[in-house]
Amino acid sequence: MGFIIKIVLTGLAAMIAAYILPGVTIAGFTSAILLAVVLAILNAIVRPVLVALTIPVTILSLGLFLLVINAVIILLADFLLAGFSVNGFFWALIFSLILSVITSIIDMFR
């Protein structure tokens, strides 16, 4: 049950972030829920591989390269979902930052 609540709250956070940012669009709440599921799958499968492959760059950048990996995950989700679109790397980076902040705030109250 906790996973379903986390997915719904992440979908809500994605809707809020898309409302704030002009370069990100989500077709509706169903697309936001699908985005949350796809992001969960990508973060579970693709993200560890990318982190492992980029350890030297991550160390040299003092961890800031992880932001780039988050943006790449958002762009992959954009490629996979029809109801979600991001207008470039910059908007994906900002979207991932805002989504992280909103989900962190939501997790504080859960």
HELIX and SHEET records of a PDB file:
HELIX    1   1 GLY A    2  ILE A   20  1                                  19    
HELIX    2   2 PHE A   29  LEU A   53  1                                  25    
HELIX    3   3 ILE A   55  LEU A   60  1                                   6    
HELIX    4   4 PHE A   65  LEU A   80  1                                  16    
HELIX    5   5 PHE A   89  PHE A  109  1                                  21    
SHEET    1   A 2 VAL A  24  ILE A  26  0                                        
SHEET    2   A 2 PHE A  84  VAL A  86 -1                                        
END                                                                             
